[in-house]
C-alpha cells in the first residue's frame, strides 16, 4: 500500500495491519497508446475490485432488524468521512471532478458510488469511474476504505459506545462549527455545519497557508465528531485492519 494512503487510513481508523501481497496486490497497468486492440476481458485489477464490492455488499445484506438500523446510522457518517477526506491529488489532473465539486455536490457524488435500496444502501461497481477519474492515491484510498467494511461489520464496530462519552467544552465545539451554544443541535444541522466549514477550510483550497488551514480543518473535524459522540452516542471511528 502507498505509504501516504496507509497513513491517511491509519489516522482515520486507527491501527492498520498489513502484509505484503506480492504479485497479487492491486497494481496499475500501463496503457499502451499504440495498441489498437481493445480487450473485452476483465483485467485482474477490475476483477479484484468487483470481488471486493460483492464481499462488502454481502456483509451489509447479512444485517437485519436492529443491527441493520444501527449500521445505517453508522454508515452515513462513514461514507461522509471517506468522501470529505478526498484530497486534490486523489483526482487526475484532467478529471472534471475535484475536491470543490465533491464537497459542493456531495449527494450527487455519492450516487456514483452507492445505490439506495428499500432497506440497504449498497455499493455500486464504479470501477471505470475510479480508474478514469482517480489518481493512484485516490484509487487506493477508496479501495482500502471499502476493504475495511466487512471487518467493521464482523466486529460490530458500528454499535454505539456503551460508556457515556463526556465533553466538557461542548459550547466551545459548537462555536467552532458556528452553531448556537447551550442548545443541542439536530443531527442534520450538525452535519450541514460540518460540510460547509470543511469545504471552506480544507487545506487543499489554501495551498499558501497549508499549515494554518490544516490546523483549522483538524479542529472542525474533531469538533464535529466529538459532538456527534456526545449528543448521539456514536463512535468517532472503528479499528480497521487491512490485509493485502
C-alpha positions in Angstrom: 0.0 0.0 0.0 1.1 3.5 -0.8 2.7 4.9 2.5 0.7 8.1 2.3 -2.6 6.3 1.8 -1.7 4.0 4.7 -1.0 7.0 6.9 -4.3 8.6 6.0 -6.3 5.4 6.8 -4.4 4.9 10.0 -5.2 8.4 11.1 -8.8 8.0 10.3 -9.5 4.4 11.5 -6.7 3.6 14.0 -4.2 0.7 13.8 -3.7 -0.9 10.4 -2.0 -4.2 10.0 -0.7 -5.0 6.5 1.1 -7.8 4.9 2.9 -7.8 1.6 0.7 -9.1 -1.3 3.5 -9.6 -3.8 2.3 -10.0 -7.3 -1.3 -10.4 -6.2 -1.5 -6.8 -5.0 -3.6 -4.2 -6.8 -1.4 -2.6 -9.4 -1.9 -0.2 -12.3 -1.3 -1.5 -15.7 0.5 0.9 -18.1 -1.7 1.7 -21.1 -0.2 1.2 -24.5 -1.3 4.1 -26.6 -0.1 2.4 -29.7 -2.3 -0.6 -29.2 -5.4 -0.8 -31.5 -6.8 -4.0 -29.9 -9.4 -3.4 -27.3 -9.9 -6.4 -25.0 -13.4 -7.1 -23.6 -11.9 -9.3 -20.8 -11.9 -8.1 -17.2 -8.4 -7.4 -16.1 -7.1 -8.7 -12.7 -7.4 -5.2 -11.1 -11.1 -4.8 -12.1 -11.8 -8.4 -11.1 -10.4 -7.7 -7.7 -12.4 -4.5 -7.4 -15.7 -6.3 -8.3 -14.9 -9.1 -5.9 -14.4 -6.6 -3.1 -17.7 -4.7 -3.8 -19.5 -8.0 -3.8 -18.0 -9.0 -0.5 -18.8 -5.7 1.1 -22.4 -5.8 -0.1 -22.9 -9.3 1.1 -21.7 -8.2 4.6 -24.2 -5.4 4.6 -27.0 -7.7 3.4 -26.3 -10.1 6.3 -27.6 -7.5 8.7 -31.2 -7.4 9.9 -33.5 -5.6 12.3 -31.7 -3.6 15.0 -28.3 -4.4 13.6 -29.3 -3.0 10.2 -30.7 0.1 11.8 -27.5 0.8 13.7 -25.4 0.1 10.6 -27.4 2.5 8.5 -26.8 5.3 11.0 -23.1 4.4 11.3 -22.7 4.0 7.5 -23.9 7.5 6.7 -21.1 9.0 8.8 -18.6 6.5 7.5 -19.4 7.4 3.9 -19.4 11.1 4.7 -15.9 10.9 6.3 -14.5 9.0 3.4 -15.7 11.4 0.8 -15.0 14.5 2.7 -11.4 13.4 3.1 -10.7 13.1 -0.6 -7.8 15.4 -1.5 -6.8 17.4 -4.5 -4.2 14.9 -5.7 -6.7 12.0 -5.3 -8.1 13.1 -8.7 -6.4 13.0 -12.0 -5.4 16.4 -13.3 -7.7 16.4 -16.3 -10.7 15.0 -14.3 -13.8 17.2 -14.1 -14.1 16.0 -10.5 -12.1 17.7 -7.8 -12.4 18.4 -4.0 -14.5 21.5 -4.6 -17.0 19.6 -6.8 -17.2 16.7 -4.3 -17.9 18.9 -1.3 -20.4 21.2 -3.1 -22.2 18.3 -4.8 -21.8 15.7 -2.1 -25.2 14.0 -2.6 -24.7 13.8 -6.3 -21.3 12.4 -5.9 -22.3 9.6 -3.6 -24.8 8.4 -6.2 -21.9 7.4 -8.3 -20.7 5.2 -5.5 -23.8 3.8 -3.8 -27.3 2.7 -4.6 -30.1 3.1 -2.0 -32.4 0.2 -1.8 -35.5 -0.1 0.4 -33.6 -1.3 3.5 -30.0 -1.2 2.4 -27.5 1.2 0.9 -25.3 -0.9 -1.3 -22.1 -0.1 -3.2 -22.2 0.1 -6.9 -19.3 -1.1 -9.1 -17.8 2.3 -10.2 -14.5 0.7 -11.3 -14.5 2.6 -14.6 -15.1 5.9 -12.8 -12.4 5.2 -10.2 -9.9 4.0 -12.8 -10.5 7.0 -15.1 -11.0 9.9 -12.6 -9.0 8.9 -9.6 -5.2 9.0 -9.3 -3.3 6.0 -7.9 -3.5 7.6 -4.5 -7.2 8.2 -4.8 -7.9 4.7 -6.1 -6.0 3.1 -3.3 -7.6 5.3 -0.7 -11.1 4.3 -1.8 -10.3 0.6 -2.4 -8.8 0.1 1.1 -11.5 2.1 2.8 -14.0 -0.4 1.3 -11.9 -3.3 2.3 -12.3 -2.4 6.0 -16.2 -2.6 6.0 -16.6 -6.4 6.4 -14.3 -6.3 9.4 -16.3 -3.4 11.0 -19.5 -5.4 10.5 -18.0 -8.7 11.8 -16.7 -7.0 14.9 -19.9 -4.9 15.3 -17.8 -1.8 15.2 -20.9 0.1 14.2 -22.6 -0.4 17.5 -22.9 2.8 19.7 -20.4 3.0 22.6 -21.8 1.6 25.8 -19.9 4.1 28.0 -21.1 7.7 28.0 -18.8 10.0 26.1 -18.2 13.2 28.0 -17.3 16.6 26.6 -16.6 19.4 29.0 -16.2 22.1 26.3 -19.3 21.4 24.2 -20.1 25.1 23.9 -16.6 25.8 22.5 -17.0 23.0 20.0 -20.4 24.4 18.9 -18.8 27.8 18.4 -16.1 26.2 16.1 -18.9 24.9 14.0 -20.8 28.2 14.1 -23.7 26.8 16.0 -25.7 28.3 18.9 -24.4 27.4 22.3 -26.4 25.8 25.1 -28.6 24.1 22.6 -28.5 20.6 21.3 -28.2 20.7 17.5 -30.2 18.4 15.4 -28.2 15.7 13.7 -28.8 17.2 10.2 -27.8 20.7 11.4 -24.6 19.4 12.9 -23.8 17.6 9.6 -24.7 20.6 7.5 -22.4 22.9 9.5 -19.5 20.3 9.2 -20.0 20.1 5.4 -20.0 23.8 5.0 -16.9 24.5 7.1 -14.9 21.5 5.8 -15.4 22.6 2.2 -14.4 26.2 3.1 -11.4 25.4 5.2 -9.8 22.3 3.6 -6.0 22.7 3.3 -6.1 21.9 -0.4 -8.0 25.1 -1.0 -5.4 27.2 0.8 -2.0 25.9 -0.6 -0.2 29.1 0.5 -1.4 28.7 4.1 -1.4 24.9 4.3 -0.2 24.7 7.9 -2.8 27.2 9.2 -5.7 25.5 7.5 -4.6 22.0 8.4 -5.0 23.0 12.0 -8.3 24.7 11.4 -9.6 21.7 9.4 -8.5 19.4 12.2 -10.4 21.4 14.8 -13.5 21.4 12.7 -13.2 17.6 12.2 -12.6 17.0 15.9 -15.5 19.3 17.0 -17.9 17.5 14.7 -17.1 14.0 15.7 -16.9 14.8 19.4 -20.3 16.4 19.4 -21.7 13.5 17.3 -20.5 11.1 20.0 -21.6 13.4 22.9 -25.1 14.1 21.7 -25.9 11.0 19.6 -23.6 8.4 21.3 -21.9 7.4 18.1 -18.4 6.1 17.6 -16.0 8.5 16.0 -14.0 5.8 14.3 -13.6 2.0 14.3 -10.5 0.0 14.3 -9.7 -1.1 10.8 -7.4 -3.9 9.8 -6.3 -4.1 6.2 -4.8 -7.2 4.7 -3.0 -7.3 1.3 
